Amino acid sequence: MAESGNPDFAVVGGGLLGMATARALLQRHPDARVSVLEKEPELGRHQSGRNSGVVHAGVYYPAGSLKATLCREGREALLAFADERGIPYAVRGKLIVATSEEELPRLAELGRRAAANGVRDVRTLDERELVEIEPNVRGLQALHVPETAVIDFRAVLAALAEDVRERGGDVVLGQEVRRVEDLPADRVVVCAGLQADRLSPGSGYRIAPFRGDFFVIAPPSADLVRGLVYPVPDPAFPFLGVHFTRRIDGEVWAGPNAVPSFARERYRRVSVDPRDTIDILTSPGLWRLARRYWRTGAAEIVRDVSLSAALREMRRYLPDLERKDVSLGSAGIRAQVLTRDGKLVDDFLLERRGRALHVVNAPSPAATACLAIGSRIVDELLR
């Protein structure tokens, strides 16, 4: 046990994963001292509070991957927690829409993955059937995923923090950790998100921050979307492209795109942090990634700076969308982990270092899967 006054467990980072981990620790060890250390003065300032609120069903991920397993487990646990805490959510369903013949094989593969992952009631729709679900959407075929839901993840995070406190844990705001080695706890979990590589030096991984801007679709164009409408993703690239989400508050968002950010935690469109910029420009992995995907990256940048280009992409799916109803909304920054040779780390990645367990990579669907990931982290920590 830790010395008097010191926590048995310290969790660095008060986002969804950090808070879910603290809760899981207290569920298993009710008498343990657990402290969550969050550097910001409030919860949810970064990835956990800057997303469209989608609760994924588990369609995209290869069978047997951690993403697939934890997404399915996490969805069920998340909605059960929401029911317990009275957090509103809506199971709206999603259409993944193919607009060209070349996308049809990829759509079929998503259907196979959905079946292998145990996603319920997924079916492929023809052109006539898809308009019965989304009358204003156009496409050749679509995969209907009825289990996809929406929720306010800020509300989830607040409820998790309340649960941790009720179980006797501490949530300490405004407490920045610069060196894990300085923490006096017996065991440490690092859920640092956009700062994960800086708290795990020498790991060989580097965070490449990608900013994603959302567009808000105002009425009457907002009435063109009932639930969620997604494109068929490029399997070589971890971003889903422009998609439409009717959120839990009823607003319709389109996006996000994905462009490199020169500031990890600043959200204005032209934001530069000197340290973050140096990290980007000196990252060999990012330069190799840029050479490999420069066409895709260029298209994302064009849509970022040109509303007309973004609107053209949106109208592939919603041809009646009116420009006057589309405005720029909020933004988020994704912590994309790269290896030195420029490969994208696409699955969840945990690394053990002495008494500390580092969450190196936690991409989407980490929000959906947060409770399942928290439980898995505790398994690894206590092993």
C-alpha positions as CSV (number, residue, x, y, z in Angstrom):
1,M,0.0,0.0,0.0
2,A,1.0,3.6,-0.5
3,E,2.4,5.8,2.3
4,S,-0.2,7.8,4.3
5,G,-1.5,10.6,2.2
6,N,-0.4,9.2,-1.1
7,P,-2.8,7.5,-3.5
8,D,-2.5,3.9,-4.2
9,F,-3.3,4.8,-7.9
10,A,-2.8,8.0,-9.8
11,V,-4.6,8.5,-13.1
12,V,-3.0,11.2,-15.3
13,G,-5.7,12.8,-17.5
14,G,-9.3,13.5,-16.6
15,G,-10.9,12.7,-20.0
16,L,-13.3,9.8,-20.6
17,L,-10.6,7.1,-20.5
18,G,-8.9,8.5,-17.4
19,M,-12.2,8.8,-15.5
20,A,-13.5,5.4,-16.7
21,T,-10.2,3.9,-15.5
22,A,-10.5,5.5,-12.1
23,R,-14.1,4.3,-11.7
24,A,-13.0,0.7,-12.7
25,L,-10.2,0.8,-10.1
26,L,-12.6,1.8,-7.4
27,Q,-15.2,-0.8,-8.4
28,R,-12.5,-3.5,-7.9
29,H,-10.8,-2.0,-4.9
30,P,-13.3,0.2,-3.0
31,D,-10.8,0.9,-0.2
32,A,-8.0,2.1,-2.5
33,R,-6.9,5.7,-2.7
34,V,-7.4,6.8,-6.3
35,S,-6.5,10.3,-7.6
36,V,-7.3,11.7,-11.1
37,L,-4.9,14.5,-12.1
38,E,-6.2,16.8,-14.8
39,K,-4.1,19.7,-16.0
40,E,-7.1,21.9,-17.1
41,P,-9.3,23.9,-14.7
42,E,-12.4,22.1,-16.0
43,L,-13.2,18.7,-17.5
44,G,-13.8,18.0,-21.2
45,R,-11.7,20.8,-22.8
46,H,-10.1,18.5,-25.4
47,Q,-11.0,15.3,-27.2
48,S,-13.6,14.0,-24.7
49,G,-15.6,17.2,-25.0
50,R,-15.0,18.1,-28.7
51,N,-16.8,15.5,-30.7
52,S,-20.1,14.9,-32.5
53,G,-21.4,12.6,-29.8
54,V,-21.7,9.4,-31.9
55,V,-22.0,6.1,-30.1
56,H,-20.5,3.6,-32.6
57,A,-21.9,0.1,-33.2
58,G,-18.7,-1.6,-34.3
59,V,-18.9,-1.7,-38.1
60,Y,-15.5,-0.4,-39.3
61,Y,-13.1,-2.5,-37.3
62,P,-11.4,-5.8,-38.3
63,A,-12.9,-8.8,-36.4
64,G,-10.7,-9.8,-33.5
65,S,-9.1,-6.3,-33.1
66,L,-9.3,-4.5,-29.8
67,K,-11.3,-1.8,-31.5
68,A,-14.0,-4.3,-32.5
69,T,-14.1,-6.1,-29.2
70,L,-14.1,-3.0,-27.0
71,C,-16.5,-1.1,-29.1
72,R,-19.2,-3.7,-28.8
73,E,-18.5,-4.2,-25.0
74,G,-18.2,-0.5,-24.5
75,R,-21.4,0.5,-26.3
76,E,-23.5,-1.8,-24.1
77,A,-21.7,-0.6,-20.9
78,L,-22.1,3.1,-21.9
79,L,-25.8,2.9,-22.6
80,A,-26.4,1.0,-19.4
81,F,-24.4,3.7,-17.5
82,A,-26.5,6.4,-19.2
83,D,-29.7,4.7,-18.2
84,E,-28.4,4.4,-14.6
85,R,-27.4,8.1,-14.5
86,G,-30.3,9.5,-16.4
87,I,-28.1,10.8,-19.3
88,P,-30.2,11.2,-22.5
89,Y,-29.3,9.4,-25.7
90,A,-31.0,8.5,-28.9
91,V,-30.5,5.4,-31.1
92,R,-31.0,7.1,-34.4
93,G,-29.3,4.6,-36.8
94,K,-26.8,5.3,-39.5
95,L,-26.6,4.9,-43.3
96,I,-23.1,4.3,-44.8
97,V,-23.7,5.4,-48.4
98,A,-21.9,4.3,-51.6
99,T,-22.2,6.9,-54.4
100,S,-20.1,5.2,-57.0
101,E,-19.5,1.7,-58.3
102,E,-16.0,1.6,-57.0
103,E,-17.2,2.0,-53.4
104,L,-19.5,-1.1,-53.6
105,P,-16.8,-3.7,-52.7
106,R,-15.7,-1.6,-49.7
107,L,-19.3,-1.3,-48.6
108,A,-19.7,-5.1,-48.9
109,E,-16.6,-5.6,-46.8
110,L,-18.1,-3.3,-44.1
111,G,-21.2,-5.5,-44.1
112,R,-19.0,-8.6,-43.5
113,R,-17.1,-6.9,-40.7
114,A,-20.4,-5.8,-39.1
115,A,-21.6,-9.4,-39.1
116,A,-18.3,-10.8,-37.8
117,N,-18.4,-8.2,-34.9
118,G,-21.9,-9.1,-33.9
119,V,-23.6,-5.8,-34.9
120,R,-27.3,-6.5,-34.9
121,D,-29.8,-6.0,-37.8
122,V,-27.3,-4.6,-40.3
123,R,-28.5,-4.9,-43.9
124,T,-27.6,-3.6,-47.3
125,L,-30.1,-1.4,-49.0
126,D,-30.6,-0.6,-52.7
127,E,-31.3,2.9,-54.0
128,R,-35.0,2.6,-53.4
129,E,-34.7,1.2,-49.9
130,L,-32.3,3.8,-48.6
131,V,-34.6,6.7,-49.4
132,E,-37.2,5.1,-47.2
133,I,-34.9,5.7,-44.3
134,E,-33.3,9.0,-45.4
135,P,-35.6,10.4,-48.1
136,N,-33.2,13.2,-49.1
137,V,-30.0,11.1,-49.4
138,R,-28.8,9.9,-52.8
139,G,-26.6,6.9,-53.4
140,L,-26.3,3.5,-55.2
141,Q,-26.4,1.4,-52.1
142,A,-26.2,1.9,-48.3
143,L,-25.4,-0.2,-45.3
144,H,-28.1,0.5,-42.6
145,V,-26.7,0.2,-39.0
146,P,-29.7,0.6,-36.7
147,E,-27.7,0.4,-33.4
148,T,-25.7,3.7,-33.9
149,A,-26.7,6.2,-31.3
150,V,-25.9,9.8,-30.2
151,I,-25.1,11.1,-26.7
152,D,-23.5,14.1,-25.0
153,F,-20.1,12.9,-24.0
154,R,-19.5,15.9,-21.8
155,A,-22.5,14.8,-19.7
156,V,-21.0,11.3,-19.6
157,L,-17.7,12.6,-18.4
158,A,-19.3,14.7,-15.7
159,A,-21.3,11.7,-14.5
160,L,-18.2,9.5,-14.4
161,A,-16.4,12.2,-12.4
162,E,-19.3,12.3,-10.0
163,D,-19.2,8.5,-9.7
164,V,-15.5,8.5,-8.9
165,R,-16.0,11.1,-6.2
166,E,-19.0,9.2,-4.7
167,R,-16.8,6.1,-4.5
168,G,-14.1,8.0,-2.6
169,G,-11.8,9.0,-5.3
170,D,-10.2,12.4,-5.8
171,V,-10.6,14.5,-9.0
172,V,-7.9,17.2,-8.9
173,L,-8.2,19.9,-11.5
174,G,-5.4,22.3,-12.5
175,Q,-2.8,19.7,-11.7
176,E,-0.3,19.3,-14.6
177,V,2.0,16.3,-14.5
178,R,5.3,16.8,-16.4
179,R,7.1,13.6,-15.2
180,V,5.4,10.4,-14.4
181,E,8.4,9.4,-12.3
182,D,7.7,12.2,-9.8
183,L,4.3,10.8,-8.8
184,P,4.3,9.1,-5.4
185,A,1.5,6.6,-6.2
186,D,2.1,2.9,-6.1
187,R,0.8,2.5,-9.7
188,V,0.1,5.0,-12.4
189,V,-2.1,5.1,-15.5
190,V,-1.3,7.7,-18.1
191,C,-4.3,8.7,-20.2
192,A,-2.8,11.9,-21.6
193,G,-4.4,12.1,-25.0
194,L,-2.8,14.7,-27.1
195,Q,0.2,14.8,-24.7
196,A,0.6,11.0,-24.5
197,D,4.0,10.9,-26.3
198,R,5.5,13.7,-24.1
199,L,4.7,11.7,-20.9
200,S,6.1,8.5,-22.5
201,P,9.4,9.6,-23.9
202,G,11.5,7.1,-25.8
203,S,8.4,5.0,-26.8
204,G,9.2,5.4,-30.5
205,Y,5.7,6.9,-31.1
206,R,4.8,10.5,-31.9
207,I,1.5,12.3,-31.7
208,A,0.5,13.9,-35.0
209,P,-2.4,16.2,-34.2
210,F,-5.1,16.5,-36.8
211,R,-7.7,19.3,-36.5
212,G,-11.2,18.6,-37.6
213,D,-13.7,21.4,-38.3
214,F,-17.4,20.8,-38.0
215,F,-20.1,22.5,-40.1
216,V,-23.5,23.3,-38.6
217,I,-26.5,22.7,-40.9
218,A,-29.3,25.1,-40.1
219,P,-33.0,24.7,-41.0
220,P,-34.5,24.2,-43.5
221,S,-31.5,22.1,-44.8
222,A,-31.2,20.5,-41.4
223,D,-34.5,18.8,-42.1
224,L,-32.8,16.8,-44.9
225,V,-31.2,14.5,-42.3
226,R,-33.1,12.2,-40.0
227,G,-30.3,10.3,-38.3
228,L,-26.6,9.8,-39.3
229,V,-25.3,9.6,-42.9
230,Y,-21.7,8.5,-43.5
231,P,-19.5,8.0,-46.6
232,V,-17.8,4.7,-47.4
233,P,-14.3,5.2,-45.8
234,D,-11.0,4.7,-47.5
235,P,-9.6,1.6,-45.7
236,A,-6.0,3.0,-46.0
237,F,-6.8,6.2,-44.1
238,P,-8.2,6.3,-40.5
239,F,-10.5,9.3,-41.1
240,L,-14.1,8.8,-42.1
241,G,-14.6,11.8,-44.4
242,V,-17.4,14.3,-44.2
243,H,-20.5,12.9,-42.6
244,F,-23.8,14.1,-41.2
245,T,-24.9,13.6,-37.6
246,R,-28.2,14.7,-36.0
247,R,-26.9,15.2,-32.4
248,I,-28.7,14.5,-29.2
249,D,-29.6,18.3,-29.0
250,G,-31.2,18.1,-32.4
251,E,-28.6,20.1,-34.2
252,V,-27.2,18.6,-37.5
253,W,-23.4,18.7,-37.9
254,A,-21.3,17.8,-40.9
255,G,-17.7,16.8,-40.7
256,P,-15.1,16.7,-39.5
257,N,-12.4,17.0,-42.0
258,A,-8.8,16.2,-41.0
259,V,-5.9,18.6,-41.5
260,P,-2.5,18.8,-39.7
261,S,-2.6,21.1,-36.7
262,F,0.3,23.3,-35.6
263,A,-1.2,23.5,-32.1
264,R,-2.3,20.4,-30.1
265,E,-4.7,22.2,-27.8
266,R,-5.8,25.4,-29.6
267,Y,-8.9,25.3,-31.7
268,R,-8.9,28.5,-33.8
269,R,-8.4,27.7,-37.5
270,V,-5.1,29.5,-37.6
271,S,-3.4,28.5,-34.3
272,V,0.3,27.9,-33.9
273,D,2.1,26.7,-30.8
274,P,5.9,26.9,-31.2
275,R,6.7,23.6,-29.4
276,D,3.9,21.7,-31.3
277,T,5.1,23.2,-34.6
278,I,8.7,22.1,-34.0
279,D,7.5,18.6,-33.1
280,I,5.5,18.4,-36.4
281,L,8.2,19.8,-38.6
282,T,10.8,17.4,-37.1
283,S,8.7,14.3,-37.2
284,P,10.1,11.9,-39.7
285,G,7.0,9.8,-39.5
286,L,4.7,12.7,-40.4
287,W,6.8,13.6,-43.5
288,R,6.7,9.9,-44.6
289,L,2.9,9.9,-44.1
290,A,2.5,13.1,-46.0
291,R,4.4,11.6,-49.0
292,R,2.3,8.5,-48.9
293,Y,-1.1,10.3,-48.7
294,W,-0.5,13.7,-50.2
295,R,-3.4,13.5,-52.6
296,T,-5.9,12.7,-49.8
297,G,-4.3,15.3,-47.6
298,A,-4.5,18.0,-50.3
299,A,-8.2,17.3,-50.8
300,E,-8.8,17.6,-47.0
301,I,-6.9,21.0,-47.0
302,V,-8.9,22.3,-49.9
303,R,-12.2,21.4,-48.2
304,D,-10.8,23.1,-45.1
305,V,-10.2,26.5,-46.7
306,S,-13.0,26.4,-49.3
307,L,-16.6,26.2,-48.2
308,S,-17.5,25.6,-51.9
309,A,-15.3,22.5,-52.0
310,A,-16.7,21.2,-48.7
311,L,-20.2,21.9,-50.0
312,R,-19.6,19.9,-53.2
313,E,-18.5,16.9,-51.1
314,M,-21.7,17.2,-48.9
315,R,-23.9,17.4,-51.9
316,R,-22.7,14.0,-53.1
317,Y,-25.1,12.7,-50.5
318,L,-27.5,15.6,-49.9
319,P,-28.0,17.2,-53.4
320,D,-30.6,19.7,-52.0
321,L,-28.3,21.1,-49.4
322,E,-28.4,25.0,-49.5
323,R,-25.2,26.9,-49.1
324,K,-26.9,29.6,-47.0
325,D,-27.7,27.0,-44.3
326,V,-24.1,25.8,-43.9
327,S,-21.8,27.6,-41.4
328,L,-18.6,26.8,-39.7
329,G,-19.0,25.3,-36.2
330,S,-16.7,24.0,-33.5
331,A,-13.4,22.1,-34.0
332,G,-11.6,19.2,-32.4
333,I,-8.1,17.9,-32.6
334,R,-7.4,14.2,-32.9
335,A,-4.3,12.6,-31.3
336,Q,-3.2,10.4,-34.2
337,V,-0.2,8.2,-33.3
338,L,2.5,7.5,-35.8
339,T,5.5,5.3,-35.9
340,R,8.9,6.7,-37.0
341,D,8.4,5.1,-40.4
342,G,5.2,7.0,-40.9
343,K,2.7,4.2,-40.3
344,L,-0.6,5.0,-38.6
345,V,-1.3,3.2,-35.4
346,D,-4.9,2.4,-35.9
347,D,-5.8,0.1,-32.9
348,F,-5.7,0.8,-29.2
349,L,-2.2,0.6,-27.8
350,L,-1.1,0.2,-24.2
351,E,2.5,0.1,-23.0
352,R,3.7,-1.0,-19.5
353,R,6.7,0.8,-18.1
354,G,7.6,-0.2,-14.5
355,R,4.7,0.8,-12.3
356,A,3.1,2.9,-15.0
357,L,0.7,1.9,-17.8
358,H,0.6,4.3,-20.7
359,V,-2.4,4.6,-23.0
360,V,-0.3,5.4,-26.1
361,N,-3.1,5.3,-28.7
362,A,-6.8,5.6,-28.2
363,P,-8.5,6.6,-31.4
364,S,-12.2,6.5,-32.3
365,P,-14.2,4.6,-31.0
366,A,-12.5,5.4,-27.7
367,A,-15.4,7.6,-26.5
368,T,-17.9,4.8,-27.2
369,A,-15.7,2.2,-25.7
370,C,-14.4,4.2,-22.7
371,L,-15.9,2.0,-20.0
372,A,-14.7,-1.2,-21.6
373,I,-11.2,0.3,-22.2
374,G,-11.1,1.5,-18.6
375,S,-11.8,-2.1,-17.4
376,R,-9.1,-3.5,-19.8
377,I,-6.6,-0.9,-18.5
378,V,-7.2,-2.1,-15.0
379,D,-6.8,-5.7,-16.0
380,E,-3.4,-4.8,-17.5
381,L,-2.4,-2.6,-14.6
382,L,-3.1,-5.2,-11.9
383,R,-1.7,-8.2,-13.9
